[in-house]
Amino acid sequence: MYYRLKPMIRLRGWKLLPYALVNSSTGEARFIDKAMFDVAELCNGLVDFDLPFISEAARRNLSRLVEAGIVEECRNGETIKEDQKYRRYDNRYMQSVQWSITGRCNCKCRHCYLSGAEDRYGELSHEDIMKIIDDMGKCGVLRCEITGGEPLVRSDFWEIINALKERGIVISQIYSNGLAVNESVLNGLAERDLFPEFNMSFDGIGYHDWLRGIDGAEKKVREAFALCRAYGFPTGAEMCLWKENRHVLRDTVNYLASVGCRSVKVVPVTNIGAWLENGYNEEHGITEEELYQVYYDYLDDFYRDLPHIDVQLGSLFFANGKDPDHYDLPSVHPCSDPEKVCLCVHARNHMYISPEGRASTCMAISNDEEFTRYFPFVQEIGMQKCLTDSKYMELLTIRASQVLAHNPKCTDCKYRKYCLGGCRAGAAVYHPKDILGVDESICRMFVGGWVDKVFKKIKMLRPSASCPEMKLSLY
């Protein structure tokens, strides 16, 4: 009998991770051992698995690959495409890149990290953009999340889309304010057989216009959600909380669920960027205690409404009403050995590229210019060097143990192996220039008992609900 890889499967490998099965339609990589990989490589439509030299171990691995939907039976000679054959990249693995392809924006958001309305960071030339895309393809980057500024304002937007598609890089998300999301954009993507998620900001029913600085912005983004749904495009949302809009959290989540939105991430307005520069925090900012209380109080609404949408309340809670018996505590990272855990687990597989081309761990930390000025410009040194030998890679190889050792307050803290010092972008807000500093917000979340309170409240509201952290001695 003959077998071949299914059409969407690619054989790939990277430094330190040499054996992977990549789904080209989703941009997901499944890392396997060499024995199973060797069998997958034989599934080329030319090898007869009934031959006596095929070992029993190989046949068992073949059965696993069939059951997993990786390979399929075929006739002799029905071989795989050239692009499915093994390709190894001489750099570290990077699953996805979130890329601000422009710093320009058609909104005047009062809280913008990048001060997009003032075009502070501008955008790279078309030539530099194409160079980075070419490098991404040569380094085996699997997915790209396109953001800005507002990405739809770039004049060469479609050339960027075409170039990513030509290199087999999945465009998984487009972050937008929704003002320019129209039939023409959706038709253009659909014609290319591309259906990325449109992740759009929605900052509360009746309050969106104020934060976005544009009259009619809420009406436009509501139209964009409806249009995406009609055209079959998935959507997600991000909601920023400040003093005046916190009371509409429940109604906003339920509205987003009603228009088919898949997820909503709720976070506070951070006192950086335009928000800091214009001094909005004193009058409109929300304190940490107020924020955690809003999250805590909303749990009653969540388990009463059970909205069919992923709801993430900052680092405190994550669940979907479709599956109310499961939830997560995002701030809890159980770790037996911090020496083996990277300083930022998310950044290990996800790079951020700023409007001027600087590689960083995330958009939030890119606002700390004193810190990020040490990071490389991708268009100057190339993606391969960036992922092999650069200040960026130095950051990714720092271990959580170094953060804990750097901060005396962590020494005897009972939560040290659960918070691991918190988020690096969060730490930069409190300790500029110190990448090993403590994320004081996460610290107060644990020490202030908010994680414990959430755990106990859910146990009361939904006794059948469980989370992976329930097994920890901490609880």
Secondary structure, 3 states (H helix, E strand, C coil): CEEEECCCEEEEEEECEEEEEEECCCCEEEECCHHHHHHHHHCEEEEECCCCCCCHHHHHHHHHHHHCCCEEEECCCCCCCHHHCCEEEEEECCCEEEEECCCCCCCCCCCCCCCHHHCCCCCCCHHHHHHHHHHHHHCCCCEEEEECCCHHHCCCHHHHHHHHHHCCCEEEEEEECCCCCCHHHHHHHHHCCCCCEEEEECCCCCCHHHHHCCCCHHHHHHHHHHHHHHHCCCEEEEEEECCCCHHHHHHHHHHHHHCCCCEEEEEECCCCHHHHHCCCHHHHCCCHHHHHHHHHHHHHHHHHHCCCCEEEECCCEEEECCCCCEEECCCCCCCCCHHHCECCHHHHHEEEECCCCEEECCCCHHHCHHHHCCCCEHHHHCHHHHCCCCHHHHHHCCEHHHHHHHCHHHCCCCCHHHHCCCCHHHHHHHCCCCCCCCCHHHHHHHHCCHHHHHHHHHHHHCCCCECHHHHCCCC
